[in-house]
Amino acid sequence: MKATPLSNCERRFLLRAIEERKRLDGRQCYDYRNVRVSFGADRGCCIVELGKTRVLAQVSCELVPPKPNRPTEGILFFNLELSPMAAPGFEPGRQTELLVKLNRLIERCLRNSKCVDTESLCVVAGEKVWQIRLDLHLLNHDGNIIDAASIAGIVALCHFRRPDVSVQGEEVTVYTPEERDPVPLSIHHMPICVSFAFFQQGTYLLVDPSEREERVMDGLLVIAMNKHREICTIQSSGGIMLVKDQVLRCSKITAVKVAEITELIQKALENDQKVRKEGGKFGFAESIPNQKITAFKMESAAVDTNNVEEQAEEIITKADPPSEVFAKPILHTPGTAQIGEGIENSWVDLEESEREEAAEEEGESEVTVFECQKMETEDTSTVRETKKDEPIVLSDSEEEEVVILEPEELLKKTRTQTSSKQENTSKKAFPKRRKKRAAR
């Protein structure tokens, strides 16, 4: 991720605020941001909001052959994607160091902790097992991606239902949700990650760091734990040296936060299951607050229906009388009629302003036509005057010949000067040309 670096002034401001035990969003050092869980219309789809960090989780399944070394166990596949929609620093389709680290941490948290019973996913040993795929998409990045992703992953797995199957000999039958109710996954516990940011070589500690606090931190400690106080995984990054007391203090804080988040997840799952059984409305659209522009619902307001007729009569009596009403349609000219209820159509009659504009346009058009005709006559007269004494030249594109017609005086002079042979050739040429033109 290529994020814009902080300036020295911003860095000093953040570090000084941390030294004074203050945070930009008003939280205390050990406070966790608000967690909000909303479910989609399909099973296994949810969105988890950790402050302004949002993660979408979707679970899917399919029947595949098992792994050769574990023929009686199902397959779990996890994938986390960081798109430029979440933050402009993320590049699509590129395995960055941050993405690889987050994917490995989620696999250790959910797969290596054995939270999902993989043996229950076996259909036929050595032939067919269920492959459970968990896709996580980061929608908005405001810090602490791993905590939001771990909560979204375990919530989606708990909410998911796989199709029911039956085995008769070598034949495997997969039932649709209409034929048989889908089966939930067998989940033993809920591992949840809690992140701790250290500053000034472990002197100061913050829980659930935001995006700006992650830029100035010296190291990060992530602890995955369930509500039974069992540590599933632990990871330290940043190259800082932590004392045993610091790790114990972080583990105690993690136990408290995990218990609160687990209780929240169980309540959200129970509420969604209750709404689905009662046939109520559910999905992402129902989880949007009414105050937002994207909400398609309004709060219902009580309407008093008592004495409606009396109030209507009072309104009618106090109202002004209606204007003239035309009971019958009025036809001004054939092909026209009124539009509306009892209102006369005035489209046929032009207004005074429109009439004046039409008359002006007609007058202007007549003047322009007269001027054009006058100019054409002048042009033709001038052409005749200028070309009165000049010979007229006619061209024929097909014959590519030129005929020069001269006045009578010039013809007489030329006849006297030219020889008799030229006169004979000219007399023979003219009738041929006339015949060709007549043929055309």
C-alpha positions as CSV (number, residue, x, y, z in Angstrom):
1,M,0.0,0.0,0.0
2,K,1.4,3.4,-1.1
3,A,-0.2,5.8,1.4
4,T,0.6,9.5,1.4
5,P,3.2,10.0,4.1
6,L,2.4,12.3,7.0
7,S,4.2,15.6,7.4
8,N,6.5,16.2,10.3
9,C,4.0,18.6,11.9
10,E,1.2,15.9,11.8
11,R,3.5,13.3,13.1
12,R,4.6,15.5,16.1
13,F,1.0,16.4,16.8
14,L,-0.2,12.8,16.9
15,L,2.7,11.6,19.1
16,R,2.2,14.5,21.5
17,A,-1.5,13.7,21.7
18,I,-0.7,10.1,22.5
19,E,1.7,11.2,25.2
20,E,-1.1,13.3,26.8
21,R,-3.4,10.3,26.7
22,K,-5.6,11.8,24.0
23,R,-6.9,10.4,20.7
24,L,-8.3,12.1,17.6
25,D,-11.7,10.5,17.9
26,G,-12.1,11.2,21.6
27,R,-11.6,7.7,22.8
28,Q,-9.6,6.6,25.8
29,C,-6.4,4.5,25.3
30,Y,-8.2,1.2,26.0
31,D,-11.5,1.9,24.3
32,Y,-12.7,-0.1,21.3
33,R,-14.7,1.5,18.5
34,N,-18.4,0.7,18.1
35,V,-19.0,-2.6,16.3
36,R,-22.1,-2.9,14.1
37,V,-23.2,-6.1,12.3
38,S,-25.7,-6.2,9.5
39,F,-26.8,-9.3,7.5
40,G,-27.7,-9.6,3.8
41,A,-30.7,-11.3,2.3
42,D,-28.7,-14.5,1.6
43,R,-27.2,-16.8,4.2
44,G,-23.5,-16.3,4.9
45,C,-23.4,-12.6,3.8
46,C,-22.8,-9.8,6.3
47,I,-21.1,-6.4,6.7
48,V,-19.2,-5.5,9.9
49,E,-18.4,-1.9,10.7
50,L,-15.6,-1.2,13.2
51,G,-15.9,2.6,13.4
52,K,-15.5,3.7,9.8
53,T,-13.7,0.5,8.7
54,R,-16.2,-1.7,6.8
55,V,-15.7,-5.3,5.7
56,L,-18.0,-7.4,3.6
57,A,-18.0,-11.2,4.1
58,Q,-19.5,-13.9,1.9
59,V,-19.4,-17.7,2.4
60,S,-20.1,-20.2,-0.4
61,C,-19.7,-24.0,-0.6
62,E,-19.3,-26.8,-3.2
63,L,-18.6,-30.5,-3.4
64,V,-15.0,-31.3,-4.3
65,P,-12.6,-34.3,-3.9
66,P,-10.7,-34.2,-0.5
67,K,-7.0,-33.8,0.0
68,P,-5.1,-37.1,-0.4
69,N,-3.5,-36.8,3.1
70,R,-6.9,-36.0,4.8
71,P,-9.6,-37.9,3.0
72,T,-12.3,-37.5,5.8
73,E,-12.0,-33.7,6.3
74,G,-13.5,-30.8,4.5
75,I,-11.6,-27.9,3.0
76,L,-11.6,-24.3,4.2
77,F,-10.5,-21.5,1.9
78,F,-10.0,-17.9,3.0
79,N,-9.4,-14.9,0.7
80,L,-9.1,-11.2,1.7
81,E,-9.2,-8.5,-1.0
82,L,-8.0,-4.9,-0.7
83,S,-9.4,-2.8,-3.5
84,P,-8.9,0.9,-4.4
85,M,-12.5,1.5,-3.3
86,A,-11.4,1.1,0.3
87,A,-8.3,3.4,0.1
88,P,-6.6,5.0,-2.9
89,G,-3.3,3.5,-1.9
90,F,-4.4,-0.1,-2.6
91,E,-3.6,-1.5,-6.0
92,P,-6.0,-4.1,-7.6
93,G,-4.8,-7.5,-8.5
94,R,-1.4,-7.2,-6.7
95,Q,-0.2,-9.3,-3.8
96,T,1.3,-6.7,-1.5
97,E,3.2,-7.5,1.7
98,L,0.3,-6.2,3.8
99,L,-2.2,-8.4,2.0
100,V,-0.1,-11.6,2.4
101,K,0.4,-10.9,6.1
102,L,-3.4,-10.3,6.6
103,N,-4.4,-13.5,4.8
104,R,-1.9,-15.6,6.8
105,L,-3.1,-14.1,10.0
106,I,-6.8,-14.9,9.2
107,E,-5.9,-18.5,8.2
108,R,-4.2,-19.0,11.5
109,C,-7.1,-17.4,13.4
110,L,-9.9,-19.4,11.8
111,R,-8.3,-22.5,10.4
112,N,-5.5,-23.5,12.7
113,S,-7.7,-22.7,15.8
114,K,-10.0,-25.5,14.7
115,C,-13.1,-23.3,15.2
116,V,-14.9,-25.2,12.3
117,D,-15.4,-28.9,12.5
118,T,-13.9,-30.0,9.2
119,E,-14.8,-33.7,9.7
120,S,-18.5,-32.8,9.7
121,L,-18.0,-31.5,6.1
122,C,-17.2,-35.0,4.8
123,V,-19.9,-36.6,2.6
124,V,-18.1,-39.7,1.2
125,A,-14.7,-40.5,2.6
126,G,-12.0,-40.1,0.0
127,E,-14.5,-39.0,-2.7
128,K,-16.6,-36.0,-1.9
129,V,-16.3,-33.3,0.8
130,W,-17.6,-29.8,1.2
131,Q,-15.3,-26.9,0.4
132,I,-16.2,-23.8,2.4
133,R,-14.9,-20.6,0.8
134,L,-14.8,-17.3,2.8
135,D,-14.3,-14.2,0.7
136,L,-13.6,-10.9,2.6
137,H,-13.8,-7.5,0.8
138,L,-12.5,-4.3,2.5
139,L,-15.1,-1.6,1.6
140,N,-13.5,1.2,3.6
141,H,-10.2,1.5,5.4
142,D,-9.9,3.5,8.6
143,G,-7.4,1.3,10.4
144,N,-7.4,-2.1,12.2
145,I,-8.3,-4.2,9.2
146,I,-7.5,-7.5,10.9
147,D,-9.9,-7.1,13.7
148,A,-12.8,-6.2,11.4
149,A,-12.0,-9.0,9.0
150,S,-11.8,-11.6,11.8
151,I,-15.2,-10.5,13.2
152,A,-16.8,-10.5,9.7
153,G,-15.4,-13.9,9.0
154,I,-16.6,-15.7,12.1
155,V,-20.0,-14.0,11.8
156,A,-20.4,-15.1,8.2
157,L,-19.5,-18.7,9.1
158,C,-22.0,-18.8,11.9
159,H,-24.7,-17.3,9.7
160,F,-24.1,-19.6,6.7
161,R,-26.2,-22.7,5.9
162,R,-25.0,-25.5,3.6
163,P,-27.4,-27.6,1.6
164,D,-28.5,-31.0,3.1
165,V,-27.3,-34.2,1.4
166,S,-28.1,-37.9,1.5
167,V,-26.0,-40.8,0.4
168,Q,-27.5,-44.1,-0.9
169,G,-24.8,-46.5,-2.0
170,E,-22.6,-44.5,-4.4
171,E,-25.3,-41.9,-5.3
172,V,-25.1,-38.5,-3.5
173,T,-28.3,-36.3,-3.6
174,V,-28.0,-32.6,-2.8
175,Y,-31.4,-31.1,-1.7
176,T,-32.6,-27.6,-2.5
177,P,-33.7,-25.3,0.4
178,E,-37.3,-25.9,-0.7
179,E,-36.9,-29.7,-0.3
180,R,-35.0,-29.7,3.0
181,D,-33.8,-27.0,5.4
182,P,-30.1,-26.1,5.0
183,V,-27.7,-27.3,7.7
184,P,-25.6,-24.9,9.7
185,L,-21.8,-25.4,10.1
186,S,-20.5,-27.0,13.2
187,I,-18.5,-24.2,15.0
188,H,-16.8,-25.0,18.3
189,H,-15.8,-21.5,19.3
190,M,-15.4,-17.9,18.0
191,P,-11.8,-16.7,17.8
192,I,-11.6,-12.9,17.5
193,C,-8.5,-10.7,17.0
194,V,-7.7,-7.7,19.1
195,S,-4.9,-5.3,18.0
196,F,-2.6,-3.2,20.2
197,A,-0.4,-0.4,18.9
198,F,2.8,0.6,20.7
199,F,4.6,3.9,20.5
200,Q,8.0,5.1,21.6
201,Q,9.4,1.5,21.9
202,G,6.4,0.2,24.0
203,T,6.1,3.1,26.4
204,Y,2.5,4.0,25.3
205,L,-0.2,1.5,24.3
206,L,-3.4,2.0,22.3
207,V,-6.2,-0.5,21.6
208,D,-7.9,-0.6,18.2
209,P,-5.6,1.9,16.4
210,S,-7.1,4.1,13.7
211,E,-5.5,4.6,10.2
212,R,-3.5,7.7,11.2
213,E,-2.3,6.1,14.5
214,E,-1.1,3.1,12.5
215,R,1.2,5.4,10.4
216,V,3.1,6.7,13.5
217,M,3.2,3.5,15.6
218,D,6.4,1.6,16.3
219,G,4.9,-1.9,16.5
220,L,1.7,-3.9,16.5
221,L,0.6,-6.9,18.7
222,V,-2.4,-9.0,17.5
223,I,-3.9,-11.5,19.9
224,A,-6.7,-13.9,18.8
225,M,-8.8,-15.3,21.6
226,N,-12.2,-16.8,22.3
227,K,-14.6,-16.2,25.1
228,H,-13.1,-19.2,27.1
229,R,-9.9,-17.2,27.4
230,E,-8.0,-19.5,25.1
231,I,-5.4,-17.8,23.0
232,C,-5.7,-19.1,19.4
233,T,-2.8,-17.1,17.8
234,I,-0.5,-14.2,18.7
235,Q,1.7,-12.1,16.4
236,S,4.0,-9.2,17.0
237,S,5.3,-7.0,14.2
238,G,7.4,-3.9,14.0
239,G,10.6,-5.1,15.6
240,I,9.9,-3.8,19.1
241,M,10.9,-5.7,22.3
242,L,8.0,-6.3,24.6
243,V,8.2,-7.2,28.3
244,K,6.3,-10.1,29.8
245,D,4.1,-7.8,31.8
246,Q,3.1,-5.9,28.7
247,V,1.9,-9.1,26.9
248,L,0.0,-10.2,30.0
249,R,-1.7,-6.8,30.3
250,C,-2.7,-7.0,26.6
251,S,-4.1,-10.6,27.0
252,K,-6.3,-9.4,29.9
253,I,-7.6,-6.5,27.8
254,T,-8.3,-9.0,25.0
255,A,-10.3,-11.3,27.2
256,V,-12.7,-8.4,28.1
257,K,-13.1,-7.2,24.6
258,V,-13.6,-10.6,23.1
259,A,-16.4,-11.4,25.7
260,E,-18.2,-8.2,24.7
261,I,-17.9,-8.8,21.0
262,T,-19.0,-12.4,21.2
263,E,-22.1,-11.4,23.1
264,L,-22.9,-8.8,20.4
265,I,-22.5,-11.4,17.7
266,Q,-24.8,-13.9,19.4
267,K,-27.5,-11.2,19.8
268,A,-27.2,-10.2,16.2
269,L,-27.5,-13.8,15.0
270,E,-30.6,-14.4,17.3
271,N,-32.3,-11.3,16.0
272,D,-31.8,-12.2,12.4
273,Q,-33.0,-15.7,13.0
274,K,-36.1,-14.4,14.7
275,V,-36.9,-12.0,11.9
276,R,-36.5,-14.7,9.3
277,K,-38.8,-17.1,11.1
278,E,-41.5,-14.5,11.6
279,G,-41.4,-13.6,7.9
280,G,-40.4,-9.9,8.5
281,K,-38.2,-7.7,6.4
282,F,-34.4,-8.4,6.5
283,G,-31.3,-7.5,4.5
284,F,-28.9,-4.6,4.1
285,A,-31.7,-2.2,3.1
286,E,-33.5,-2.7,6.4
287,S,-30.3,-2.1,8.4
288,I,-29.8,1.5,7.0
289,P,-30.8,4.1,9.5
290,N,-33.9,6.2,8.6
291,Q,-31.9,9.5,8.8
292,K,-29.7,8.6,5.8
293,I,-30.6,9.6,2.3
294,T,-30.2,6.0,1.1
295,A,-33.0,4.8,3.3
296,F,-36.2,3.8,1.4
297,K,-38.5,4.0,4.4
298,M,-40.0,6.5,6.8
299,E,-41.3,6.4,10.3
300,S,-45.0,5.7,10.4
301,A,-47.1,8.6,11.7
302,A,-50.5,8.2,13.3
303,V,-53.4,9.7,11.4
304,D,-56.6,10.8,13.1
305,T,-59.6,9.5,11.2
306,N,-62.3,10.8,13.5
307,N,-64.8,13.4,12.1
308,V,-63.3,13.2,8.7
309,E,-66.6,14.1,6.9
310,E,-67.3,17.1,9.1
311,Q,-63.8,18.5,8.5
312,A,-64.1,18.0,4.7
313,E,-67.5,19.9,4.7
314,E,-65.9,22.8,6.6
315,I,-63.1,23.0,4.1
316,I,-65.5,23.0,1.2
317,T,-67.7,25.7,2.6
318,K,-64.7,28.0,3.4
319,A,-63.1,27.5,0.0
320,D,-63.6,29.9,-2.9
321,P,-66.2,29.0,-5.5
322,P,-64.9,27.4,-8.6
323,S,-64.4,29.4,-11.8
324,E,-66.6,28.9,-14.9
325,V,-66.9,25.3,-15.8
326,F,-67.7,24.1,-19.3
327,A,-69.8,21.0,-19.0
328,K,-69.6,20.1,-22.6
329,P,-66.5,19.9,-24.8
330,I,-66.1,22.9,-27.1
331,L,-64.9,22.1,-30.7
332,H,-63.3,25.2,-32.2
333,T,-62.3,23.6,-35.5
334,P,-62.5,20.0,-36.7
335,G,-59.8,17.8,-35.2
336,T,-59.4,19.8,-31.9
337,A,-61.0,19.3,-28.5
338,Q,-60.6,20.4,-24.9
339,I,-58.0,18.8,-22.5
340,G,-58.8,18.5,-18.8
341,E,-61.9,18.5,-16.7
342,G,-64.3,21.3,-17.8
343,I,-61.5,23.6,-18.9
344,E,-61.6,25.3,-22.3
345,N,-58.7,24.6,-24.6
346,S,-57.0,27.8,-25.7
347,W,-54.3,26.2,-27.9
348,V,-56.1,27.0,-31.2
349,D,-56.3,30.8,-30.6
350,L,-52.9,32.5,-30.8
351,E,-52.1,35.3,-28.4
352,E,-51.6,38.8,-29.5
353,S,-47.8,38.7,-29.1
354,E,-47.6,35.5,-31.2
355,R,-49.8,37.1,-33.9
356,E,-47.5,40.2,-34.1
357,E,-44.4,38.0,-34.3
358,A,-46.0,36.0,-37.1
359,A,-46.9,39.2,-39.0
360,E,-43.4,40.6,-38.6
361,E,-41.9,37.4,-39.9
362,E,-44.1,37.4,-43.0
363,G,-43.3,41.0,-43.8
364,E,-39.5,40.3,-43.4
365,S,-39.8,37.3,-45.7
366,E,-41.6,39.3,-48.4
367,V,-38.9,42.1,-48.2
368,T,-36.1,39.6,-48.5
369,V,-37.7,37.9,-51.5
370,F,-38.2,41.2,-53.3
371,E,-34.5,42.2,-52.6
372,C,-33.2,38.9,-53.9
373,Q,-35.2,39.2,-57.1
374,K,-34.0,42.7,-57.6
375,M,-30.4,41.7,-57.1
376,E,-30.8,38.8,-59.6
377,T,-32.2,41.2,-62.3
378,E,-29.3,43.6,-61.7
379,D,-26.8,40.9,-61.9
380,T,-28.2,39.6,-65.2
381,S,-28.4,43.1,-66.7
382,T,-24.8,43.8,-65.8
383,V,-23.6,40.5,-67.2
384,R,-25.4,41.3,-70.5
385,E,-23.8,44.8,-70.7
386,T,-20.3,43.5,-70.0
387,K,-20.6,40.6,-72.4
388,K,-22.4,42.4,-75.2
389,D,-19.3,42.7,-77.5
390,E,-17.5,39.6,-76.3
391,P,-18.0,36.3,-78.1
392,I,-20.1,33.6,-76.4
393,V,-18.3,30.4,-75.6
394,L,-20.3,27.1,-75.4
395,S,-18.6,23.9,-74.1
396,D,-19.7,20.3,-74.5
397,S,-18.2,17.9,-71.9
398,E,-18.9,14.8,-74.0
399,E,-17.5,16.1,-77.3
400,E,-14.9,18.2,-75.6
401,E,-15.3,20.7,-78.5
402,V,-15.6,24.5,-78.4
403,V,-17.9,26.5,-80.7
404,I,-17.4,30.3,-81.1
405,L,-20.4,32.3,-82.3
406,E,-19.4,35.8,-83.6
407,P,-21.5,38.7,-84.6
408,E,-22.6,39.1,-88.3
409,E,-20.1,41.9,-89.0
410,L,-17.2,39.8,-87.9
411,L,-18.5,36.9,-89.9
412,K,-18.6,38.9,-93.1
413,K,-15.0,40.1,-92.6
414,T,-13.8,36.6,-91.9
415,R,-15.6,35.2,-94.9
416,T,-13.9,37.7,-97.3
417,Q,-10.5,37.0,-95.8
418,T,-10.7,33.2,-95.5
419,S,-10.5,30.9,-98.5
420,S,-13.2,28.8,-100.0
421,K,-11.9,25.6,-98.5
422,Q,-12.3,26.9,-94.9
423,E,-15.9,28.0,-95.8
424,N,-16.7,24.5,-97.0
425,T,-15.3,22.8,-93.9
426,S,-17.2,25.1,-91.6
427,K,-20.5,24.5,-93.5
428,K,-19.9,20.7,-93.2
429,A,-19.1,20.9,-89.4
430,F,-22.2,22.8,-88.3
431,P,-24.8,20.4,-89.6
432,K,-23.0,17.5,-87.9
433,R,-23.0,19.2,-84.6
434,R,-26.7,20.0,-85.0
435,K,-27.5,16.4,-85.7
436,K,-25.6,15.2,-82.6
437,R,-27.5,17.7,-80.4
438,A,-30.8,16.6,-82.0
439,A,-30.0,13.0,-81.2
440,R,-29.5,13.9,-77.6
